[in-house]
Amino acid sequence: MKEYIAFDSHKHYTLMEREDRQTARTVQLRVAHQPGAIRACLRNCESGTDVAVEATGNWYWIVSEIEQAGLKPQLVHPRKAKLMMGLINKTDKLDVHGLNRLQRNGTLPTVWIPPAELRDQRELTRTRLVLVAQRTRLKNRLQSTLAKYGLAVRDCSDAFGTVARSQWPELLAQLPEQTQWVSQQLLKQLDVLEEQIGQCEKRLNPLLKITPQIERLKSLPGVGLILGASIALEIGEVSRFASAEHLASYAGTTPRVHSSGDKLRFGRLRPDINRYLRWAFVEAANVVALHHQQRPERHVSHLYWRLKQRKGHAKAIGAVARHLAEATFHILSRQEDYEDPALRKGRSKPV
């Protein structure tokens, strides 16, 4: 290839730099964002040339236009790139030139680009996650409102189930005028969210047909169809991970390590992770915690119980989530179902 090309993309524009491989001469161009603008600025570039672009919030369409122009996008890990550049000052011109310098040195920190179809399908599971989180917030607010006035749904395990909903009109009637009105609006919004979540799940069923990959993921403790589909879509190709530890780190289930001299401390989780994948493994871990007394013979049940006694619920959930993440790598790599370590060794640990 004759040149290095890098993009520093923002919401409304992209700063492009082209650097000649032989002379190191650079040309920078600001491109206003509009359909076809990226293709147009690359029309005179040699086909197959690498284009470095940071994984910012709007990279989907930029990568698509780079591919349509016949060039090869290189999606860059923003945080790692900034650390490797080692720049004191921060400007767009310095950033885009730094990306080309990393390309020249062969140290550009790239990440995997999921196919367009996979990116589209991910929106279903990710949007469902957002809707479920909103539903949870509404339920918590409604129950908190009742608690302020000493009210509560009686004799129901689910305060918003079919039987419990019949109690809500009577409970709301006991609230002050304005509080009653806003609570009624929240209940209506909750019904809308329930319907939207159901529609998401209906669209998931035909699109995410039960594949061997999802079937294997469903063999993991705490993982059903929805979580299995979420994990499969977020991972994509498991071959892109070098080991189970790499997948667990990508999923955000491993803590930071601070070691100096004889001192070792484990810190908070990293922020630059796949939050959707972490949510899926934590949800599965919570299911394990909920049923660990009913299934005491399982390895994950014993793992949760043992760490809960020593370090508390949160740390125990994190450990189970990491076990599930590492197990996911092995079952997808070996193309086999999950086999419980405790049962495989013929031992059962009481909880």
Solvent accessible surface area in square Angstrom, and as a share of the most:
residue,aa,sasa,rsa
1,M,112,0.50
2,K,148,0.63
3,E,21,0.10
4,Y,21,0.08
5,I,0,0.00
6,A,0,0.00
7,F,0,0.00
8,D,6,0.03
9,S,5,0.04
10,H,62,0.28
11,K,162,0.69
12,H,130,0.58
13,Y,42,0.16
14,T,0,0.00
15,L,17,0.08
16,M,4,0.02
17,E,1,0.00
18,R,64,0.23
19,E,8,0.03
20,D,52,0.27
21,R,85,0.31
22,Q,163,0.73
23,T,100,0.58
24,A,54,0.42
25,R,180,0.66
26,T,53,0.31
27,V,89,0.51
28,Q,64,0.28
29,L,86,0.43
30,R,155,0.57
31,V,14,0.08
32,A,70,0.54
33,H,39,0.17
34,Q,113,0.50
35,P,134,0.84
36,G,16,0.15
37,A,11,0.09
38,I,0,0.00
39,R,99,0.36
40,A,45,0.35
41,C,21,0.12
42,L,1,0.01
43,R,175,0.64
44,N,119,0.61
45,C,14,0.09
46,E,71,0.32
47,S,81,0.52
48,G,30,0.29
49,T,1,0.01
50,D,48,0.25
51,V,0,0.00
52,A,0,0.00
53,V,0,0.00
54,E,11,0.05
55,A,34,0.26
56,T,42,0.25
57,G,88,0.85
58,N,39,0.20
59,W,31,0.11
60,Y,73,0.28
61,W,78,0.28
62,I,0,0.00
63,V,0,0.00
64,S,31,0.20
65,E,12,0.05
66,I,0,0.00
67,E,90,0.40
68,Q,117,0.52
69,A,31,0.24
70,G,34,0.33
71,L,9,0.04
72,K,113,0.48
73,P,14,0.09
74,Q,36,0.16
75,L,4,0.02
76,V,0,0.00
77,H,28,0.13
78,P,45,0.28
79,R,94,0.34
80,K,95,0.40
81,A,0,0.00
82,K,67,0.28
83,L,125,0.62
84,M,92,0.41
85,M,12,0.05
86,G,59,0.56
87,L,62,0.31
88,I,174,0.88
89,N,102,0.52
90,K,128,0.54
91,T,66,0.39
92,D,36,0.19
93,K,132,0.56
94,L,68,0.34
95,D,2,0.01
96,V,0,0.00
97,H,68,0.31
98,G,0,0.00
99,L,1,0.00
100,N,0,0.00
101,R,83,0.30
102,L,7,0.03
103,Q,25,0.11
104,R,95,0.35
105,N,93,0.48
106,G,67,0.65
107,T,62,0.36
108,L,31,0.16
109,P,19,0.12
110,T,65,0.38
111,V,59,0.34
112,W,61,0.21
113,I,40,0.21
114,P,6,0.04
115,P,71,0.45
116,A,66,0.51
117,E,123,0.55
118,L,26,0.13
119,R,16,0.06
120,D,100,0.52
121,Q,36,0.16
122,R,14,0.05
123,E,81,0.36
124,L,29,0.14
125,T,8,0.05
126,R,44,0.16
127,T,58,0.34
128,R,34,0.12
129,L,32,0.16
130,V,68,0.39
131,L,22,0.11
132,V,29,0.16
133,A,37,0.29
134,Q,63,0.28
135,R,51,0.19
136,T,65,0.38
137,R,146,0.53
138,L,18,0.09
139,K,43,0.18
140,N,85,0.43
141,R,153,0.56
142,L,1,0.00
143,Q,79,0.35
144,S,55,0.35
145,T,16,0.09
146,L,4,0.02
147,A,69,0.54
148,K,150,0.64
149,Y,99,0.38
150,G,61,0.59
151,L,28,0.14
152,A,42,0.32
153,V,24,0.14
154,R,149,0.54
155,D,149,0.77
156,C,39,0.23
157,S,129,0.83
158,D,76,0.39
159,A,18,0.14
160,F,22,0.09
161,G,20,0.19
162,T,130,0.75
163,V,108,0.62
164,A,1,0.01
165,R,71,0.26
166,S,84,0.54
167,Q,48,0.21
168,W,2,0.01
169,P,91,0.57
170,E,121,0.54
171,L,17,0.08
172,L,8,0.04
173,A,70,0.55
174,Q,104,0.46
175,L,10,0.05
176,P,61,0.38
177,E,135,0.61
178,Q,123,0.55
179,T,30,0.17
180,Q,48,0.21
181,W,145,0.51
182,V,68,0.39
183,S,1,0.01
184,Q,67,0.30
185,Q,62,0.28
186,L,31,0.15
187,L,14,0.07
188,K,124,0.53
189,Q,95,0.42
190,L,1,0.01
191,D,65,0.34
192,V,78,0.45
193,L,10,0.05
194,E,69,0.31
195,E,108,0.49
196,Q,74,0.33
197,I,7,0.04
198,G,27,0.26
199,Q,95,0.42
200,C,16,0.10
201,E,53,0.24
202,K,146,0.62
203,R,151,0.55
204,L,5,0.03
205,N,85,0.43
206,P,83,0.52
207,L,88,0.44
208,L,19,0.09
209,K,144,0.61
210,I,83,0.42
211,T,55,0.32
212,P,90,0.57
213,Q,55,0.25
214,I,8,0.04
215,E,81,0.36
216,R,50,0.18
217,L,0,0.00
218,K,74,0.32
219,S,40,0.26
220,L,4,0.02
221,P,9,0.06
222,G,19,0.18
223,V,12,0.07
224,G,33,0.32
225,L,60,0.30
226,I,39,0.20
227,L,20,0.10
228,G,0,0.00
229,A,2,0.02
230,S,7,0.05
231,I,0,0.00
232,A,9,0.07
233,L,12,0.06
234,E,3,0.01
235,I,0,0.00
236,G,17,0.16
237,E,94,0.42
238,V,24,0.14
239,S,96,0.62
240,R,70,0.25
241,F,20,0.08
242,A,85,0.66
243,S,32,0.20
244,A,6,0.04
245,E,94,0.42
246,H,105,0.47
247,L,0,0.00
248,A,0,0.00
249,S,47,0.30
250,Y,67,0.25
251,A,0,0.00
252,G,1,0.01
253,T,11,0.07
254,T,25,0.15
255,P,50,0.31
256,R,83,0.30
257,V,90,0.52
258,H,83,0.37
259,S,78,0.51
260,S,88,0.57
261,G,80,0.77
262,D,155,0.80
263,K,163,0.69
264,L,109,0.54
265,R,143,0.52
266,F,124,0.51
267,G,18,0.18
268,R,206,0.75
269,L,56,0.28
270,R,81,0.30
271,P,64,0.40
272,D,46,0.24
273,I,27,0.14
274,N,14,0.07
275,R,141,0.51
276,Y,73,0.28
277,L,0,0.00
278,R,84,0.31
279,W,61,0.21
280,A,0,0.00
281,F,0,0.00
282,V,42,0.24
283,E,66,0.29
284,A,0,0.00
285,A,0,0.00
286,N,56,0.29
287,V,59,0.34
288,V,0,0.00
289,A,12,0.09
290,L,134,0.67
291,H,79,0.35
292,H,18,0.08
293,Q,129,0.57
294,Q,123,0.55
295,R,104,0.38
296,P,44,0.28
297,E,46,0.21
298,R,33,0.12
299,H,40,0.18
300,V,0,0.00
301,S,0,0.00
302,H,27,0.12
303,L,21,0.10
304,Y,7,0.03
305,W,87,0.30
306,R,90,0.33
307,L,23,0.12
308,K,82,0.35
309,Q,113,0.50
310,R,155,0.57
311,K,117,0.50
312,G,29,0.28
313,H,89,0.40
314,A,80,0.62
315,K,129,0.55
316,A,0,0.00
317,I,11,0.06
318,G,32,0.31
319,A,29,0.22
320,V,0,0.00
321,A,1,0.01
322,R,84,0.31
323,H,35,0.16
324,L,0,0.00
325,A,0,0.00
326,E,42,0.19
327,A,11,0.09
328,T,0,0.00
329,F,27,0.11
330,H,66,0.30
331,I,8,0.04
332,L,15,0.07
333,S,55,0.36
334,R,150,0.55
335,Q,125,0.55
336,E,84,0.38
337,D,87,0.45
338,Y,32,0.12
339,E,102,0.46
340,D,14,0.07
341,P,22,0.14
342,A,2,0.02
343,L,96,0.48
344,R,133,0.49
345,K,128,0.54
346,G,71,0.68
347,R,78,0.29
348,S,77,0.49
349,K,64,0.27
350,P,112,0.70
351,V,55,0.31
